[in-house]
Amino acid sequence: MSEKTKHPIGLWLVNISIALQSYCGYAFSSVFILFLTADVSANGLGLSVAKASSIIGLYTAVNYMGSILGGWITDNYLGIQKSLVLGSVLTGLGYLTLFFMKPSIGGIWMGLCVLILAGMFFKGQISNLVGSLYEQDDLTRKDAAYALFYMAINIGSFFGPIFSGLIADKWFAEISATGEILSYGYRYIFLMSAIVMFFVAVFIAVMSPKWLGEIGKYPVNKKVKKSDKSSEHEHIEHQPLTKTEKNRIVAMAVLFVFVVLFWAAWFQTQTSFSILMNDLVDRNVGGFTVPVPWLVSFNAILCVTFSPILAKLWLKLENTKRGDLPIPTKMALGMLLTASAFIVLIVGVKSLGGVLDGSAKMSLAFVLLAYFLLTIGELCISPIGMAMFNKLAPVRYGSLAMGAWYLSNFFANLLSGKLAGLTSTMGYNQIFGTISAVLIVFALMLFILRKKLVQLMALDEFKK
């Protein structure tokens, strides 16, 4: 492998760390609504679906909102390396708090608050670190690096729900002689996640000097003495924004709105999807009942499988006469595919003939097809958008910009939580139908705006 195609060793540190963090995050999120809504006698909290969805939506939203403040602190005071260690330690403490907390809403929020604080110092920073490993004009390798990064995320998110399902429903569950689950082992998922995140903190602290060196070691906006000619921070980091940079920020802001709508739909997988699969889907395969968290893992393995396929497709298109599809076009396509996933679920619910008390079950095939469409839609939006934010953001606002990318999840989760709560009163078909209709309308809007957005991005200037 030539130097031009070989990736720096620091990408290994990034991908191992994000895979383990994703493993913990998805192990937690894949069962959290089940934990909140399970009966107290079954080691749950006994909340209503609406209340549980509201808690999840608010927690996740505030968690992502903190990424903006954390990005600013990182860029100005800590640097990426220290932020990642701090974020990992705090995440471990958050999970540990959930393990030891009393079964109450107050106890839950105590642990969630620590996780919110932890979220300020990890996701945006590690996403920005990927781009920091490459020169600004190294667009192709940077795209490839973000594709690998996204694969690492999904490798972790594949195994997380698998093990959380085993821990909750098998290894630490109380099961009757007839095979009925009397109580679940949800708390031990929190303990497992805490242990893994403490390991991540040690791994980053020990390996950063060797695998990252000076990259991300210091805050990019750290002021240096003008007499220190060995550093260019003072000259580079404090220049006013150029017209091109301002135009790129406008493009980022416009696409931000569309990304919010996509994630609001996607995050139904952590709420209404889980309730639907738990209550109305026939999960019996050859006499084995598939745990609900395993279906979340199906999305992850699809991401790992199709990420390199789509990456090769984009490269193949780039080498054609017409060139690769513009970023807004890819995102519009992703929104249409996501809308089609909800339409498939509507067809599945209608196959029950209006019997929604759990006595009738829809085929698992509807869920698997919906996840397939949702995943391809996700791959047209998430890794592409993440790489785009890194490319378009001024260097001095790197972590802050990636914080803005994750801030989209703040608004998305507030909206998603409200929508999931309404499924118990308005019904799945009406909520899923509304989501699909909105996605289709905004996908068409994005397609119409694509030429103007490409002009604002001015990506060709990086190659000059």
N, C-alpha and C positions, 0 to 999 in steps of 0.2 A: 504493500500500500504506500503510495507516494505521500510526500509531506503535504501536498495540496489537498489530499482526500482524507488523510489520517486525522482523527480527532485528538485533542489534547487529553492527557491523562486525568485532568481535573474533571472531565465529563463523567468519569467513573465515580468520583466522589459525589457529584451531583445526583447521578442516577441511582446509586445505591441508597443515598439518603432519602431521596424523594420516594423511592419504592417502599422503603420501610415506613416512612411517614404516611404514605397513602394506604399501606397495609393496615395501620392502626386506625386511620381516619375512617376507612370503609368498614372495618370490623365494627367500629362504634356506630356509624350512621346507619348501617344496614339493619341493626336491631333496635335502635334507639326508640323509634315510635312503637315498636312491639313491646319494649320494656315499659314505656310510659302508659300504654293502654292495657297491659296484662293485669289480671286481678292481683290484688295484694297477696292473696293466699298462694299465688303462683310466682312470687318474687317480683311482681311488677309494681307499678304505682297506682293503677286503677283509674287513670284519667280517661275522659271522653276523647274521641278522635279529634274533635274541634279544639279542645284545650291542648292536647298533645301537639297537634299540628301548629298551633299558635306559638307554643314554646320553642319548637324546632325552628320555625320560621324566624322568630325574633332572635334566637341564639345565633343561628347561622348568619343572619343578616348583620348583626352587630359585630360578629367575629370578622367578617370580611371588611366591614367599615373601618375597623382598627388598622387594616393594612396600609391605609393612607398615612396615618400618624406614624406607624412603625417604619414605613418607607422613608419618611422625612427624618426620623431619628437615625436610621441607618446611614442615609446619605450624608448627614451632617456630624454625627457623633460616634457611631459604633463601627461602621464598616460591615460588610456582608458576613465575614467569617465569625465575628463575635455575635452578631445577631442570630445566626443559625444555631450556634451553641446555646445561647440564651433561650431561643424559641423552643428548642428540643427539650431542655430541662423543664421549662414551664409547662410544656405539653404533658410530659411525664407526671408532673405534680398534679395537673388537672385530672388526669385519669385516675391517679392514686386517690385523690379527694373523692371522686365518684365511687370508688371501691369501698372506702371507709364511711361514706356519708350515711346519715339516717334516711330511711325511706320517706322522704317528704319533698315537697316542691322547693322549700328553702334549702334543703341539703343538695338537691339537684343543681340549683342555681349557684351554689357555692362552687361546685366543681366546674360548672360551665363558665363562670366568671374568670377562673384561672385559665381555662382554655381560650377564652376570648383574648386575654392578655398575651397568651402564647402566640396566637395567630398573628399578632402585630409584627412578629419578628422571624417568620419562616417562609410562608408561601411566596410572597412578592419578592423576597430577597433571593431565594434559591432559583426562582424563575429568571430573575435578572442576571444571576451568576452565569447561567447558560450563555447568554449573549456576551457577557464580559470576557469569556474565554477566547473570543474571536475578534479580529479587526472589524471595524465598522462597515467596511466595504465587502466583507467576506459573506455575501448574502446567501449563496448556495449552501455552503457548509453550515451556516447558522440555521437555515431552514431544516437541514438534515439533522442537526443537533437537537432542535426542538421536537422533531419527529421521534428521535430516540428518547428524549426526555419524556414525551407523552406516553411512549411505550412503557417506560419504567413506572410511570404513575399507574398505568393500568395493569401491569404485572402485580404491583402491590394491591391494587383494588380488586384483583381477581382472587388472590389468596386470602385477603382479609375477611370477606364474607364467608368463605369456605370454612375457615377455622372458627369464626364467630358462631356459625350455624352449628358446628360440631360441639363447641363449648356450651352453647345455650340449650340446644335440643338433645344432646347426647351425653357428653362426658360429665358435665356438672348438673344435669337435669335429674329430677326425681321422676321416675317412670313407673307406672303401675304394672301389674302382672299382665294386663291386657294390652300394654303398649301405649297407653294414654299418658301424656306428659302432665304431671301434677304440679310441678314447679320448674322454672327455668334457671339456668346458670348465668344470667346476664352479667352479674357483678364480676365474674372471673374474666370476662372479656375486657373490662376496664383495667384489671390488674395486669393482664397480659400486655395490653397496649402501653401501660406505664413502663414496664420493664423494657420493652422494645425501644421506646423513645429515649430512655436514659442511655441505652446502648448507642443510639444515633448521636447523642450529644458527645459521648466519649470518642466515637469514630471520627466525627468532624474535627474535634479538637486535636486529636492525635495525627490525623492524616493531612490536614490542611497545609501545614508547613511544607510537606513533601510533595503533595499533588497540586496545590494551588499556588504556593509561593507567595508572591506579593499581590496576586489577583484577589480583590475583595478584602484585603487585610485592613485597609484604612478607609475612612469615609471619603467619598469622591469630592466632597465640598470642603474638605479640611483646609483651612487657611495655612499657607506656608510663608515663610519669610521671603521677601522679594530678592534677597541676596542669595537664596538657595537656588542656583541655576540648574541644579540637577533635577528639579521638579518643575513641571509645567502646569500644575494645578491652578496657580493664581492667574495665569494667562488664559487657560482654556475654560475653567469652570465659571468664570464670572462675566463672560461676555453677554451682552443683551441678546434676546432671541431674534433670529433673522426672520425675514418674511416667509421663507420656506418652512422654517421650524414652526412658525405660527400657523401656517396652512396645514401642516401635518397634525398639529394639535386639534385643529378644527375637524379634520377627517376622523381622528381618534374619537372625538366627542360625539360625532354623528353615529359612527359605528357602535359606540358604547350603548346607545339606546336600543339598537337591534340585538346586541349581545344580551342585554338585560331580559328582553322578551324570550330569547332562546332559553336562557338558564331558568327563567320562571317556569317554563314548560318542562325542561329536563329534570328539575328538582322534584317533580312529582314522583320520580322513581324512589325517593326516600320517604314519601308520605302516602299519597293516595294509591300509588302502584302497590306498595307493600300491603296496605289494607285490602285492596282488591284481590291480590294474589293469596292472601291469608284466608279470605272469606269466600270468594266466588270462583276460584280456579282449581281445577282438578290437578293436583300436584303428584298424584300417584303414578309412578313409573315402575312397572314390573314388581309391584308389591312394596316399593320403597316410596315413602312420602318425601319429596324434595323440600328441604327447608327453604323458607322464603329468602333468606340472605343469599342462597346459592344462585338465585335468579339474578341478583345484582352482579354476581360474579360472571354471569353470562355476558353482560354488557362489557365487562373488562376484557374477557378473552376475545371477544369480537374486536375490540379496540386494538389489542396486540396483534391480531391476525390481519386486520385490514389497514392498519397504519402504514406498513411498508408498501402495501399494494397501491394505496392512494398516492403515497410519496413517489413511487415509480411512475404512476399515471401523470402526476403533475410535471415530472421531469421529461416524460415522453412528449407531453403537450408543448413544453417549453422549446423542444427541438423541432417542432413543426413550423410551418410557414406562418400560421396565425399566432403561435406562441401560447403560453399558459393562460388559463382563465384568470381574469382579474380577481383580486381578493374579494371585492363586494359580490361578484357573481358566484363565487364559491360559497360565500356566506348565505346568499339568497337560496341557493340550491340546498344548503344544509337546513334552512328553515322550512322549506317545502317537504323535505324528507321527514323532518320531525313532526310536521302537521299530519303527514300520512300515517305515522305511528299511532297517533291518537285516534285517527279514523279506524284503524284496524281494531283497536280496543273497543271502540263504539260498536263495531260489528260483533265483536265477541260478547259484549254485554247483552246486545239485542238477541243473541242466540239463546239466551236463557228464557226468552219469552215472558219477561217481566217478573220472573220468580227470583227475588233478590234476598231471600231470607237464609241463603246458604244451603238449602235442600237441593238446589240444582247447581251444577258446576260447569263453567265454560272450559273449552279445550285449552290445554297448555300451549298449543300451537299458535294461538292468537297472541299470547304474551311473547313468545320467542320471536315471532315475525315483527311485532311492535318494537322489541328491543333491537332487532337487526336494523330496522329503518332508523330508529333513534340513534344508534351508534354511528351509522354512516353519516347521518346529519351532523352529529357531534364532531366527527373527524373533518368535516368541511368547515367547521367554525372554530373550535377551541384551539387546536395546535396552531392553526393558521393565524388566528387572532392574537394569540400569545406572542408569536414571532413578530407579527406586525407591530404590536405595541413596543417591543424591544427595539425594532428598527427605527420607528418613527420618533421615539422619545429622544430629546436632547440628552447627551451623556450625563450631564450633571443632575438629571432628574430620573436616572435609571430605575432605582428601587421605588421611587415615588410613582413612576409611570406604571410599573408592574403592580403596585398597590392599587392604582386606579383600575387596572384590568380586573383585579379581584373585587374591587368595590362594586362592580356590576352585579356580583353575587349578593351584595347587601340588599339592593332593590329587588333583585330576582327572588330572594328568599322571603322577603316580606310579602310579595305578591303570591308566591308559590304556596306559602303557609295558609294564606287566606283562602286560596282556591281549594286546597286540599280539605280545609275545614268545611267548606260548602258542599262537598260531595255527599256528606251524611244527610243534608237537608234538600239539596237541589237534584242530587243524583249524578252518577258518573257520566251519563250520556250528555247532559246539558253542559257540565263543566268541561269535559273533554272536547265537545263540539265547539264551545266558545274558544278554547285554546287553539284548536286547529284552524278555525276561521281567522283569528287574529294573526297567526303565524303566516297564513297564506297571503293576507292583505299586505303585511309588512315585507314579506319576501318580494312581492311585486314592486313595492315602493323602492326597495333596495336595488332591484335590478334596473329600475328607471334612473336611479341616481348614480349608477356605477361609474359612468364616464367622468362626471364631475369629481367624484371621490378619488378616482385614480389620478386625476390632474392635481388635486390637493396633496396627495401622498408624495408625488415627485420622487419615486423610488429610483428612477433612472439616474438621478444625480449622484447616488452613492457609487455608481460604476465609473464616473468620470475621473 
